[in-house]
C-alpha cells in the first residue's frame, strides 16, 4: 500500500496503529508512506497530532484485502464507469417554475 498524505489546514498525523508507524500530513506538501499489511482485515486509523477542536473525531479505516479481491473491485468499478458513460444525461427542471 502507498498512502499519499497531505492537509489543507494544519498539521495532522496519519496513524494506523495495527499496521505501521505515523506520518505527518502537512499543508501544501505530500508525504508518502508505503507498507504491506500482514493480514487482511479492517484497521482503525486516527489523527495522532492534536490538531484542533475536531481532533477527537478524526478517525478512518483501512481495508486490507487480497490481490484477487482488489482486482475484482477494480473490475467492478470499470464496469460501472462504462455503464455510466452510456446513460443519457437527464436534465431536471424546478417545479413549479420560478417566478420572474
N, C-alpha and C positions, 0 to 999 in steps of 0.2 A: 504494500500500500504506500502511496505517496500522498501526503497531505500538503497542500499549499495554504498557508495561514497568513491572514492579514487582518487589519482592523480599520474601521472608518473613524474611530473617535479617540479611544485611549488605549493604553497597553493592556492586553489580556494575556492569559497564559493557557494554551491549549494542552489539556492533560487527559489521557485515558489511563487511569491507574493500573488496570489489569493488563495493559498491552505494552506500554513503553513510557519513556520519560516525557518531560514537558518541553514545549517550545513556545516562545513568546510570539504574540500577534501584535505587531507594531503598526501604527497608522502610516500609510503610504509606502509600506515595504512588504514584500512577500518573502516569508521564511518557509523553507521546505524541510519536511521530516519524512523519512521512509522507514518502514519496518514490516515484518511479516508476522501475522497472527499465528500463535502456536496452536490454536484450535478454533473451530467455528463457534459462532455464538453472537450474542448481543452484549456489547460492553458499554458501560456508562462513562461519559466524559463530562468534564466540568472546566470552568474557568478557575485557574488556581492563583489568580492575581486579583487582589482587592481592587476592583475597577470602578466602583460607583454604587449607586443605590440599588441597581438591579442585579448586582453580583450574585446574590444567593439563587437567583432564577436562571443563571447561565449554565444550563445543562444540555447535553445532547447525547446521542447514542451512535455507536459504530457497529455496523453489521458485518461480521466476517463470515464469508460463505466460500464454498468450494469453487474451484475454477469452472466446473461444469454448471453449477448454479448461476455463477456470474455470467457465463456465456448465454445461458437460457434467458436471463433477464435482458441482456443486450439485444438478443434476437427479438424478444417481445417488444422492446422499445422501437426497434426498426420497423416492425410490422405496424405498430400504432402510428408511427410517423408517416408511413406510406398510405395508410388508410385516411389519415387526417388530411394529407395533401390532395386526395382525390374528392373530398367532400365539397359541395358547393358552399359558397360564402352566404351566410344568412344575415340580412340587414334588419334591424329592429327599428320600429318607429314608436314614438311615445303615443299613448292613447289615454286620454283624449289629447288631440293636438294642442300644442302650446298656443296660448292666445297672444296675438300681436297687437 
